[in-house]
Amino acid sequence: MLIKKIVPLIFLGFFVFGLVTWYSRSKAIGTRHKITDKESVNYSGDATEADADSLGKMLVDMGYFDNQNEKDVLLRKDTDGTSISFVVQDGVWDDPNVVSAFESVGRQVAQSLGGPPLNVDLIDDSINLMKRMVITKTETSLKASETESVRYLSPATPEQASALVDALKAIDYFDGGSTKDVYLDIASDDETQMVSVVVQDGVWEDVEMVAAFERFGVDVATHLGLPIEFHIIDSYRNSHFSKQLQPGEIPAEEVPAEEAPQPAE
């Protein structure tokens, strides 16, 4: 398939160590709040049981908590802010793709914990901090169908996300069929909308496919009625192609008009 969704959170399960050690648990990591039979959120500082319950339920909805293996997540609120800690296998904190996936987790739960900034920490089973990501944006999913969604990052608004969904439906990219994720973000000028399409690895190396996606990006800009910054990204949100596109613009390398790019049969 040419179109893909972002990496599902079940992927992260391969890198989760699970529980903190008994010794570390004895080091006052907080109050343990069970979310499933095997998974818990341990909260401390100014964090409340309600905070822990809210975070746990979101992790269930996202597929991170699946009641398959024992997992501890630590939640702390204090004068330095809010921190969520995940116990992971040795060396995982050096994998940029895994780090990117955990950043997405942080963006998705940030608003329910009082909003960014939020620290997402990767720790070993002895609670040693190995990697910290500071989350400054929220990430919200707007479903267009059971299989399709626009994921918008603050300060993009629900109205902008809804307009993008309408545009993607109008050009038949969102058709209720195969799974598709599109990201919406706002560029550093605080105005330009950044639209990113998740594709299969290697698509960005196919000149004809890139040209087809560029035409698709122009169609999106035209239906939105404003310029966009268009990206082709992989399932870890790494960008492999980007271009500023104007409504009605004709790409430099013209190709025969096609329907919006769709998954290969």
Secondary structure as GFF3:
##gff-version 3
##sequence-region A 1 265
A	DSSP	three_ten_helix	9	15	.	.	.	ID=ss1
A	DSSP	alpha_helix	22	25	.	.	.	ID=ss2
A	DSSP	beta_strand	31	34	.	.	.	ID=ss3
A	DSSP	beta_strand	39	45	.	.	.	ID=ss4
A	DSSP	alpha_helix	49	62	.	.	.	ID=ss5
A	DSSP	beta_strand	71	78	.	.	.	ID=ss6
A	DSSP	beta_strand	81	87	.	.	.	ID=ss7
A	DSSP	three_ten_helix	92	94	.	.	.	ID=ss8
A	DSSP	alpha_helix	96	110	.	.	.	ID=ss9
A	DSSP	three_ten_helix	111	113	.	.	.	ID=ss10
A	DSSP	beta_strand	118	123	.	.	.	ID=ss11
A	DSSP	beta_strand	129	135	.	.	.	ID=ss12
A	DSSP	beta_strand	139	143	.	.	.	ID=ss13
A	DSSP	beta_strand	148	153	.	.	.	ID=ss14
A	DSSP	alpha_helix	158	170	.	.	.	ID=ss15
A	DSSP	beta_strand	180	186	.	.	.	ID=ss16
A	DSSP	beta_strand	193	198	.	.	.	ID=ss17
A	DSSP	three_ten_helix	203	205	.	.	.	ID=ss18
A	DSSP	alpha_helix	207	224	.	.	.	ID=ss19
A	DSSP	beta_strand	228	233	.	.	.	ID=ss20
A	DSSP	beta_strand	239	245	.	.	.	ID=ss21
###
